[in-house]
Amino acid sequence: ATTGSGWTAPVDGVKGSGYGRNGSLWSHGHTGADFPVNTGTPVKSVAAGTVITAGWGGAYGNQIVIKHADGHYSQYGHLSAFKVSAGQTVTEGQQIALSGATGNVTGPHLHFEIRTGPAYGSDVNPITFLAQHGVNA
């Protein structure tokens, strides 16, 4: 559901968790939040923007990166199918993909990041960021 703030959660019905935690799967701590959803769950753009990347992302598996008007980037990882392509404009809440278990995973889920730039390492806490925009994710 949209919030009127221009931002929405990337998937419906589940909470994201795990930002910053350490573990054997990550070299520098967990850079996003994981949403535990089954393969094939619709994944939505959290805000309007332009698709920068839609393709293979190594450990992220199939991934999408979207640049938003405020300069932030959202990233969606471990996807099973793409519904958008690079260069495409998307709206808040538009379905962009189906969740999956591609890349470095222990099971199906959505890995979601908010970044201040397009590159790895510019992440901010995505749950806090969405909360600051009226989204309870």
Buried (B, 14 or more C-beta within 10 A) or exposed (E): EBBEEBBBBBBBEBEBEBBEEEEEEBEEEBBBBBBBBEBEBBBBBBBBBBBBBBEEBEBBBBBBBBBBEEEBBBBBBBBBEBBBEEEBEBEBBBEBBBBBBBBEBEEBBBBBBBBEEEEBEBBBBBBEBBEEBEBEB
